[in-house]
């Protein structure tokens, strides 16, 4: 089953030129030694397929807002930005075209600036190199791709029915770890977790209450067949708890 993830396209196009400096030193409307960069509104035109593990059917759709993506420009090979904007919208508000000194650069964009090892939001990023020439406005693009290890918990229909009929007698807590961070699912919170690092295996710990009895914690280990979980994959784990048994989708280790 293929799941479709949409990349974000930042299209840079020359829509106009603003002059600066003394008119005798202008070339194409720019001061000597500078050129321009102009960005149009992002689009979601390109489709990419990512592996989805342990699932039978369904589609994944991300509610992305490209106008909120942070954008930074670096001298090529440098880790220090020469221009940074908290969002694409802020870059547009700063005026266009964006004037830069002649030289080679890298533009980077991402869905957000990571501060933790796991997030409730999917992480996308991308970069591209470009060169500013004197008096010219450059057209280029940045494509941001899925850079997370997604983990979703689903409950079997049988377990859902028991939870609804006897909420006082059935409960669960599922904690997933990539050995660098953890993400917890329970009755109150079922949001998908997005890890920013791959791992040798996903460690899934489960505490479940069935028929009024709370059972000791049990642990499962998940991989993609014989392969370690990687960035760019999306795992769907199913919890099935009946009146006297507990099951989870598993892989061959």
N, C-alpha and C positions, 0 to 999 in steps of 0.2 A: 504493500500500500504506500503510495507516495503522498507526502504532505507538501503543500506548497507554501513557501515562505517568500515574501516579497522584499526585494532589495529596494533601497532608497536611492534615487538618482538625483544628484545635484548637478544641474546643467549650467555651465558658465557661458554666457554669450554677451557679446558687445551690443548693448542697446542704446548707447549714447556715450558722449565724452564730455567731461568737465575739465576746463583748463585751470592751471595754477601757475604762479610765478610770472615773470616778465614775458610779454608776448614775443620779444625778440629771441628768447631762449626756448620757445615751444616747438615741439615736433608732434604733429597729429593731435595737438591740444594738450600735451603733457610737457612738464618741465624736463630739461635735459637729464638723461640717465634714468628715466622712469617710464612705466607703462601701466596698463590697466587690467583689472580683472572684474568681471561682472557676473553675478549669479541670478538665474531665474528661479522661480518657485520649484521646489522638489516635486518629483513625480514617483509613482510606484509602478513602473512599466515592466521591469524585468522579473521573470520568475526563476526561482532556483529550487531544486529538490534537495531535501535533507533526509537522512535516514530516520525512521521512526521505529522504536523497538517495543515489542510486546503489545501490539494492537491489532485489531481486526478491521475496523472501519472508522470513518469520521474524518473531519478536516480540522486543521488548526488555522486560525486567523488571528493576526496580531493587530491591535488597534494602535497603529503608529501615527505620530504627529510630527512629520519631518520639520515643520517650522520651529519646533522646540529643540532640535538637535544642536549641540555645541559644535562650533566650527573653529579650527585653528590652522594657521599657516606658519610653516617653518622654512628656514633656509635648508636646502637639501642636505641631509646628513646630520643636521643639528637636532637636539632635543629641546631647544629653547625656542618658543614661538615668537614670531615677529608681529603677528596679529592674532588676537583671540577674541571670540565672540561667544557669549553665554548661550546664544541660540542663533539659528539661521535667520529668524525674524530680526534679531538685533543687528546682524550683519547688513540686512537690507535697510534698516533704519539709519545706519551709519552713512548711507549714500552710495551711489554707484556712478562710474565704475570705482572699484577699490584700487587706489594708486599704490604701486610698489616699485622699489628700485629695480633696475635691470638685474637679472640673475636667475638662478635655478632654485625652485621651491618645492615643497610638498604640502598639499592641503589634506587635512584629516577631519573627518566628521564621525560622530557617534550618537547613538540614541540617548545616552546620558554619560556623565563622568562617574565611573565606578568608585565607590568608597568602601564597599564590603565585598566579600568573596561570593556572596549569593544574594539574589534580588528577586522581588516579585515581578520585575519587569524584564522582558527579554532584551539582551544586549546585542546591538548591531554596531559595527564600525567598518570604516574603509578609508583608503587614502590613495592619492595619485600624485605623481610628480609632474611639474610643469615648468616652463621657462617664460619669464617676462622679457620682451624685447622693447627697445626704446620706441616710444610713440605708438605702440600697438596695444589693442585690447585682445586678450586671449580668450578662446573658447575651449573649455575642457569639462570634465565631469568627475564626480566621485561616486562610486557605488558602495553602499554599506550593506554588509552581509551578516547573517545570523552567526554570532560568536558566543553562544551560550551552550550549556549542557542542560537541557530542560528535563524536569522530572514532574510528572503529573500522577496523582492518585485517583483511581476510580473505584467505586464500590459496586459489588455485584448487585443485581436486582434482588436476589434473595436477602442479602444483608440489609439493603435499603428498606425492604418490607418489614424486617424485624425491628430496625431502628424506629420506623414510623409507628409500628403497632405497640412496641414495648420500650419506649425511650429510657425508662428507668432501669431496664434489665440488660441493655446492649449499649456499648460504647467502644471507642477505640482511640489510640494515639499512635501515629506512624511517624518515625523520625528517619530521614534520609541523610546520609553523610557521604561526601567525596573525600573524606579524611582531612580536608582543609576547612570545611564549613558544614553546617547542618541546616536542615529545613524540616519543619514539623507540620503535619496534617492532623486535624481533629474535627469534631463536629462543627466547631465554630469557624474554622479556617481551612479551606480547601484550595487556596490559590496555588497555582503551579509555581515551583521554585526554579530559578535559573542560576546554575553555578557558572562561575567564570573560569573554572579550571577543570581539565579532565582528571582522570584518576585510574588506578589499576582496577578498581571495582567499586560499585556503589554498595554501601552498607545500609541495610534497611532494618530498623528495630521496631517491633510491634508489641504494644500492650493492648489487649482486647478484653472487654467484658461481655460474656455471653451467658444468657439465662440467669442473670443476677450474680454470676461469679466472675471475678477478675483473675485472669490467668497470668502467670509469670511472663516476663518479656522474652520474646523470641526474635532471632536474628536471621535474616536472609542476605545473600550476596548476589548482586546482579552484574552481568557483563553483557556485551554484545556478541553472543556466541562465545568464541574463544578470544575475542578482541576486547581490549580495555575501552571503557567509555571515553569518548572524546568530545571536544568542543564541536558544535555543529550537529549533534545528535539530540533526539528528543525521546525520552523514555516514558512509557505509560505503564504503571504498575496497578494491578487489580487486587483488591482485598475482598475475600469471600469468607465470611464467617457464618456458620450455621449454628444449630442448637448445641452441637457437640464437636464441632471441628472448625479449624482455621486454615485457610489456604491463601497462597499468594502466587501470582505468576512468577516463574523462575526461569533461569537459564542454565545451560549445561556448563559446569565449571571444570 
